[in-house]
Amino acid sequence: MDLTTILGILVGIGILGASVAAGSSIGSFVNWPSLGIVLGGTLASTLVHFPFRQVLSIVPLALVALRNRDHRARALIHDLVEFSKKARREGLLAMEQEAAEHPNDFLRKGIQLVVDGTEPDLVRSIMEIDLAAHEERHAIGQEVMQSMGAYAPAFGMIGTLIGLIQMLTRLDDPDAVGPGMAVALITTLYGVVLANLVFLPLAGKLRLRSQEERLEKELIVEGVLSIQAGENPRIVEEKLLAFLSPEERAAEIESRSQQGREAVTGDVS
């Protein structure tokens, strides 16, 4: 679970709750019909905008946004360099068994295409089509979330208008005007909070997840094609390190230097 996402939502709810509790009772800010208008209206508009299948897809995508995801580029570089060494020593076919057990589906697919003797241009084309399709699926999820973020405040305003109309029909009762106005405004509050604390931030998190996965898949494409071309493993490593940030690249180089020093020390002893 991505603790920063959960923490952000909880902090936002906590700050709002503390602000409410400082001035009045939290119970006065709870109105189930208002919440129903915002959530129900947002869902209805989303169903009008998108096919039902795409609306359902936001459930697993939301879990992707909430799931903690380690940055695996350094591990992928290590695996690709090892595949490169094996291919140089024993030939491309020697990678098949080990590749079949690798946890990354995209890398497995690329290595299998190479082992099967697929032409380099076709390997790149197939893998880039897979990458584009993956991005398209994520883009649809982002668009659904962004649309929900746009609809929620609008239905909050609609709920407020409904509440105001109901309040105006009771102007003969002055004691009902104040509470009626408060209930009417709560709907707008619900819409704004849901949009800016849930829907739009989740859309942004999905965009970041998609960018991370694209970088990793581009790294795999370049690594697989370098292996197929028979490039020296050191050249493969240098090429793939370019995908890392300067900080990650320095950490990776330091890690490999440390491993080299430990290996030398072990040999001497």
Secondary structure, DSSP 4 states (H G I P E B T S, - for coil): --HHHHHHHHHHHHHHHHHHHHHS-GGGG--HHHHHHHHHHHHHHHHHHS-HHHHHTHHHHHHHHHS-----HHHHHHHHHHHHHHHHHH-GGGGHHHHHT-S-HHHHHHHHHHHTT--HHHHHHHHHHHHHHHHHHHHHHHHHHHHHHHHHHHHHHHHHHHHHHHHHTTTT-HHHHHHHHHHHHHHHHHHHHHIIIIIHHHHHHHHHHHHHHHHHHHHHHHHHHHHHTT--HHHHHHHHHTTS-HHHHHHHHHHHHHHHHHHHHHHH-
